[in-house]
């Protein structure tokens, strides 16, 4: 295969930048369509109670 054909084919094999959007509650940048890992909200609704999640983390680390 010629050099120009190889480079044309490989031209589309680049990594794309991820689009980050601000969380509506805490305003930190997160991936769209995911639960915010900082405040636990998704589309302005509280989904994950981070106080319970942090307690389970402490118990697991204390083993």
N, C-alpha and C positions, 0 to 999 in steps of 0.2 A: 504494500500500500504506500502511496506517495506521502511525502511529508505534509503537504497542504491538506490532504484528505484526513490524515491522522489528527492534525491540529484542529480541523473543523469539527471533527467528532468529539474531541476532548474539550472543545470550547464551552460546552454546556455542563461539564462536570465540575462546577464550582460550588462552594458552600454558600448558602444564602444567609443573610442576616436575619435574625429573629425579630419580629415586630413585638415590642414591649408596649403595654398599655398601662396607664395608672389605675391602681385600685380605687374604686369609688369611695371607700371609707378611709383608708390610711394613706392614700396617694403615693404609695411606693410602686415601682415599676414591676409588673408581673407578666407572665405569658397570658395571652388572651384565652378565654374559655377554660380557665382553671381556677381552683380555689386558691385564695391568697394565703401563702404560708406564714405571713406576718400577723394578720388579724383573723384569718379563718372565715372570710366572707366570700360569697359568690353571688354576683349580680345584686349587690346591696342587701343580701340576706345573710345572717349569721348561720353558717353551716357547721363549722367545727368549733367546739368549745376548747380553746387553747389551754385553759387552766387545767382541765382534766388530762389533756394530752401531755402537758409538762410534768404532771405528777406521775404519770406512767413512765415517762422517760427517766425520772429520778429513781423510781423503784427498779427499773431495768438496769440502770448504771450502778446501783448500789449493791448488786449481787456479788 
